[in-house]
């Protein structure tokens, strides 16, 4: 069992207390997380602040070269990272699991290295020249969740350091180990203090979000916690990027082919066992093809093997923690009590681990927790509709607005519906397929700001207009 340490100012830092990190497949201890104190967080912030001037003074090309080297270093250690990720998060090594996540982290890092924010000339006339310069903010605090810990850490860290900022990252206490190892890999490339990591319980987040030397907070997590982050950052007027919860709706139009879309619907909903902010969480199907879609989805789900993530044949793993297991169990029970028809799954079996079967609930409607709230797990409600305007209104009748999708054999019809959905990203005949070159963020209560691409890079800068 490995004993992990903090990384501050480029060095491994020992602490007095540790906590066990458990494998959600077995309940066994896989490593020990260092529990940082408020004093440790102060040291990390001071380290990031001290390293900021020199890092900000690097040229854009020098920082891009560093990111490319980081990507290569992550790639070289990808199998080690993937196995550690599976042990603490539970997702399988194969398929869309840990190896997929580490590969995505490498790809996002490489793409971020290729981006740039050159000086923009807004005016160049005899009356004068106006230039728009983008400058780094300073120390960025990153607070990451347990569902995609390595990928999301890279989404936070890489744009921040690409634009000349320095970082203090605090991962979820459920999955801290792979992020600590990622920070160690990053620090093999960067100058000391540019990226620091502190781990412990959630109370450390408040130290970061209130600290006067933190210029920006990037947070991915639940909407209730996002509200707390926003409130605690208000006193110092910190800049914020918040990627929060979603309750994404998918609408299947009557001209869709049920068998052709079944696989896409399944993975839109059940990637990472449904533990994805932009997963498909409510499926609305036209009455004329409702039963055919239910049958096709159930048939596909029956072929998917759920098991220990270290087993190469496993396609889905367990839920990551007891809290989420209990939420999914309660929402499914409520759906069944309200008349939901179980197509697959519906109740957890006996045995160790937080395993919950792939669950499809038909004949359900608004008013059930599984429809109205974010389940964040392997349970999908399938809702019947007849009127298009009505179903669009129902899909939009939710405080969340992260993603949505439309499924149809007619692109023009699908696009007309897609543009009416109130969400930050919308897909046609797929769901949740984010890309590093396209901005990603939510509307309504699903977040503030965007990540990815040039627009995401701009979120890590301030602007300065230079008048000549």
WONOR-V403162 format. One record per pair of residues at least 4 apart in sequence whose C-alpha atoms are under 7 Angstrom apart, sorted by sequence separation. I is the first residue (numbers start at 1). J is the second residue. If there is no record, write none. Layout:
I/J, I/J
//
This chain:
7/11, 8/12, 23/27, 36/40, 37/41, 38/42, 39/43, 40/44, 41/45, 42/46, 43/47, 44/48, 45/49, 46/50, 47/51, 48/52, 51/55, 52/56, 53/57, 54/58, 58/62, 59/63, 60/64, 61/65, 62/66, 63/67, 64/68, 65/69, 66/70, 67/71, 68/72, 69/73, 70/74, 71/75, 72/76, 73/77, 74/78, 77/81, 78/82, 79/83, 80/84, 81/85, 82/86, 83/87, 84/88, 85/89, 86/90, 93/97, 94/98, 96/100, 97/101, 98/102, 99/103, 100/104, 101/105, 102/106, 103/107, 104/108, 105/109, 106/110, 107/111, 108/112, 109/113, 110/114, 111/115, 124/128, 125/129, 145/149, 148/152, 149/153, 150/154, 151/155, 152/156, 153/157, 154/158, 155/159, 156/160, 157/161, 158/162, 159/163, 160/164, 161/165, 172/176, 176/180, 177/181, 178/182, 179/183, 180/184, 181/185, 182/186, 183/187, 184/188, 186/190, 190/194, 200/204, 204/208, 205/209, 206/210, 207/211, 221/225, 222/226, 223/227, 224/228, 225/229, 226/230, 227/231, 228/232, 229/233, 230/234, 233/237, 234/238, 252/256, 257/261, 258/262, 261/265, 262/266, 263/267, 264/268, 265/269, 266/270, 267/271, 270/274, 272/276, 286/290, 289/293, 290/294, 291/295, 292/296, 293/297, 294/298, 295/299, 296/300, 297/301, 298/302, 321/325, 322/326, 323/327, 324/328, 325/329, 326/330, 327/331, 328/332, 329/333, 330/334, 331/335, 332/336, 333/337, 334/338, 335/339, 336/340, 342/346, 368/372, 369/373, 387/391, 388/392, 389/393, 390/394, 391/395, 392/396, 393/397, 410/414, 411/415, 412/416, 413/417, 414/418, 415/419, 416/420, 417/421, 427/431, 442/446, 443/447, 452/456, 453/457, 454/458, 455/459, 7/12, 8/13, 22/27, 23/28, 36/41, 58/63, 86/91, 92/97, 93/98, 94/99, 95/100, 124/129, 144/149, 160/165, 161/166, 171/176, 187/192, 221/226, 233/238, 269/274, 274/279, 285/290, 309/314, 319/324, 335/340, 336/341, 366/371, 367/372, 370/375, 442/447, 451/456, 452/457, 6/12, 7/13, 22/28, 23/29, 86/92, 91/97, 92/98, 93/99, 123/129, 124/130, 160/166, 208/214, 308/314, 319/325, 365/371, 366/372, 385/391, 408/414, 441/447, 442/448, 450/456, 5/12, 6/13, 22/29, 23/30, 86/93, 91/98, 123/130, 307/314, 348/355, 407/414, 5/13, 6/14, 21/29, 22/30, 122/130, 144/152, 171/179, 187/195, 209/217, 306/314, 309/317, 348/356, 406/414, 418/426, 441/449, 5/14, 20/29, 21/30, 121/130, 122/131, 144/153, 305/314, 306/315, 307/316, 308/317, 348/357, 441/450, 21/31, 83/93, 121/131, 122/132, 157/167, 269/279, 305/315, 306/316, 307/317, 371/381, 440/450, 441/451, 20/31, 21/32, 82/93, 120/131, 121/132, 268/279, 269/280, 304/315, 305/316, 306/317, 370/381, 439/450, 440/451, 20/32, 21/33, 86/98, 119/131, 120/132, 183/195, 268/280, 269/281, 345/357, 406/418, 439/451, 440/452, 19/32, 20/33, 85/98, 119/132, 120/133, 345/358, 346/359, 405/418, 439/452, 18/32, 19/33, 119/133, 142/156, 183/197, 332/346, 344/358, 345/359, 414/428, 438/452, 439/453, 18/33, 19/34, 344/359, 345/360, 425/440, 437/452, 438/453, 18/34, 19/35, 82/98, 226/242, 344/360, 424/440, 436/452, 437/453, 439/455, 17/34, 18/35, 82/99, 180/197, 343/360, 364/381, 404/421, 424/441, 436/453, 439/456, 17/35, 226/244, 342/360, 343/361, 364/382, 365/383, 424/442, 15/34, 342/361, 343/362, 359/378, 360/379, 361/380, 362/381, 363/382, 364/383, 404/423, 423/442, 424/443, 15/35, 82/102, 209/229, 341/361, 342/362, 358/378, 359/379, 360/380, 361/381, 362/382, 363/383, 403/423, 423/443, 15/36, 217/238, 223/244, 340/361, 341/362, 357/378, 358/379, 359/380, 360/381, 361/382, 362/383, 363/384, 401/422, 402/423, 403/424, 404/425, 405/426, 406/427, 407/428, 408/429, 210/232, 216/238, 217/239, 218/240, 219/241, 220/242, 221/243, 222/244, 223/245, 340/362, 341/363, 401/423, 402/424, 403/425, 404/426, 405/427, 406/428, 407/429, 176/199, 209/232, 210/233, 215/238, 216/239, 217/240, 218/241, 219/242, 220/243, 221/244, 222/245, 340/363, 401/424, 402/425, 403/426, 404/427, 405/428, 406/429, 78/102, 209/233, 212/236, 215/239, 216/240, 217/241, 218/242, 219/243, 220/244, 221/245, 340/364, 140/165, 339/364, 396/421, 405/430, 139/165, 140/166, 141/167, 142/168, 143/169, 144/170, 145/171, 146/172, 149/175, 173/199, 396/422, 405/431, 136/163, 138/165, 139/166, 140/167, 141/168, 142/169, 143/170, 144/171, 145/172, 167/194, 168/195, 169/196, 170/197, 173/200, 3/31, 4/32, 6/34, 136/164, 137/165, 138/166, 139/167, 140/168, 141/169, 142/170, 143/171, 144/172, 146/174, 150/178, 166/194, 167/195, 168/196, 169/197, 170/198, 171/199, 173/201, 1/30, 2/31, 3/32, 4/33, 5/34, 136/165, 146/175, 150/179, 166/195, 167/196, 168/197, 169/198, 170/199, 325/354, 335/364, 392/421, 1/31, 2/32, 4/34, 149/179, 248/278, 250/280, 338/368, 75/106, 246/277, 248/279, 249/280, 266/297, 74/106, 245/277, 246/278, 248/280, 249/281, 250/282, 251/283, 252/284, 253/285, 254/286, 322/354, 248/281, 249/282, 250/283, 251/284, 252/285, 253/286, 321/354, 335/368, 247/281, 248/282, 249/283, 250/284, 251/285, 252/286, 254/288, 258/292, 262/296, 320/354, 334/368, 71/106, 247/282, 254/289, 258/293, 262/297, 318/353, 319/354, 334/369, 335/370, 8/44, 318/354, 319/355, 259/296, 263/300, 318/355, 319/356, 9/47, 71/109, 258/296, 262/300, 317/355, 318/356, 331/369, 332/370, 8/47, 71/110, 331/370, 402/441, 402/442, 401/442, 402/443, 67/109, 68/110, 401/443, 67/110, 273/316, 401/444, 273/317, 400/444, 401/445, 402/446, 68/113, 105/150, 109/154, 298/343, 399/444, 400/445, 401/446, 67/113, 105/151, 112/158, 273/319, 298/344, 399/445, 400/446, 104/151, 112/159, 328/375, 102/150, 327/375, 64/113, 102/151, 105/154, 109/158, 113/162, 328/377, 64/114, 101/151, 30/87, 301/358, 30/88, 319/377, 156/218, 23/87, 24/88, 23/88, 24/89, 25/90, 22/88, 24/90, 21/88, 23/90, 141/208, 141/214, 139/213, 140/214, 139/214, 140/215, 141/216, 142/217, 143/218, 144/219, 145/220, 139/215, 140/216, 141/217, 142/218, 143/219, 144/220, 145/221, 138/215, 139/216, 140/217, 141/218, 142/219, 143/220, 137/215, 56/136, 52/138, 89/175, 88/175, 282/371, 49/139, 48/139, 85/178, 84/178, 290/384, 81/178, 287/384, 64/162, 282/380, 283/381, 284/382, 285/383, 286/384, 287/385, 63/162, 281/380, 282/381, 283/382, 284/383, 285/384, 286/385, 287/386, 276/376, 282/382, 283/383, 284/384, 285/385, 286/386, 275/376, 284/385, 274/376, 275/377, 274/377, 273/377, 274/378, 273/378, 56/164, 270/378, 55/164, 56/165, 74/185, 73/185, 52/165, 52/166, 70/186, 48/166, 48/167, 70/189, 48/168, 69/189, 45/168, 66/189, 44/168, 66/190, 278/402, 278/403, 247/373, 247/374, 147/275, 246/374, 147/276, 51/193, 52/194, 33/176, 51/194, 33/177, 48/193, 47/193, 48/194, 249/395, 256/407, 280/431, 44/196, 256/408, 279/431, 21/174, 247/400, 255/408, 256/409, 279/432, 246/400, 248/402, 250/404, 251/405, 252/406, 253/407, 255/409, 278/432, 245/400, 246/401, 248/403, 249/404, 250/405, 251/406, 252/407, 253/408, 246/402, 248/404, 249/405, 250/406, 251/407, 252/408, 41/198, 36/198, 268/430, 36/199, 268/431, 35/199, 36/200, 268/432, 34/199, 35/200, 265/430, 33/199, 34/200, 38/204, 264/430, 38/207, 96/271, 97/272, 10/187, 91/272, 10/192, 9/192, 10/193, 9/193, 8/193, 9/196, 8/196, 7/196, 8/197, 7/197, 6/197, 6/198, 6/199, 243/441, 243/442, 246/446, 245/446, 244/446, 243/446, 244/447, 243/447, 242/447, 243/448, 242/448, 241/448, 242/449, 241/449, 241/450, 92/308, 93/309, 92/309, 93/310, 91/309, 92/310, 94/312, 90/309, 93/312, 95/315, 94/315, 92/314, 223/445, 86/309, 92/315, 223/446, 86/310, 92/316, 91/316, 92/317, 91/317, 90/317, 90/318, 90/320, 89/320, 25/308, 25/318, 24/318, 24/320, 24/321, 163/460, 159/457, 163/461, 160/460, 159/460, 137/460, 136/460, 137/461, 27/352, 111/436, 136/461, 137/462, 26/352, 27/353, 135/461, 136/462, 25/352, 26/353, 134/461, 135/462, 25/353, 108/436, 134/462, 135/463, 24/353, 25/354, 134/463, 24/354, 133/463, 134/464, 132/463, 133/464, 132/464, 133/465, 132/465, 131/465, 132/466, 130/465, 131/466, 130/466, 131/467, 130/467, 129/467, 130/468, 115/454, 129/468, 128/468
//
